[in-house]
Amino acid sequence: MARVKPAAKKKRLMKRMSQTKWAPFWTVLKIYGPKRRVHPGRHTQVKRHWRRVKTRA
């Protein structure tokens, strides 16, 4: 990939990076209560890994 990227491409990549993050930990407490242990990654909409699934940015 080029070292200098256009601004529009950077914006698209930034959006993709934020989609792969886990949900905040308090969402688990809010949905399930304090007893149940669930991984916060379950509540993210888009699950993507840099190696498995490529973006078309």
Secondary structure in CASP SS format (residue, H / E / C, confidence):
PFRMAT SS
TARGET T0000
AUTHOR 0000-0000-0000
METHOD secondary structure of the structure
MODEL  1
M C 1.00
A C 1.00
R C 1.00
V C 1.00
K C 1.00
P C 1.00
A H 1.00
A H 1.00
K H 1.00
K H 1.00
K H 1.00
R H 1.00
L H 1.00
M H 1.00
K H 1.00
R H 1.00
M H 1.00
S H 1.00
Q H 1.00
T C 1.00
K C 1.00
W C 1.00
A C 1.00
P C 1.00
F H 1.00
W H 1.00
T H 1.00
V H 1.00
L H 1.00
K H 1.00
I H 1.00
Y H 1.00
G C 1.00
P C 1.00
K C 1.00
R C 1.00
R C 1.00
V C 1.00
H C 1.00
P H 1.00
G H 1.00
R H 1.00
H H 1.00
T C 1.00
Q C 1.00
V C 1.00
K C 1.00
R C 1.00
H C 1.00
W C 1.00
R C 1.00
R C 1.00
V C 1.00
K C 1.00
T C 1.00
R C 1.00
A C 1.00
END
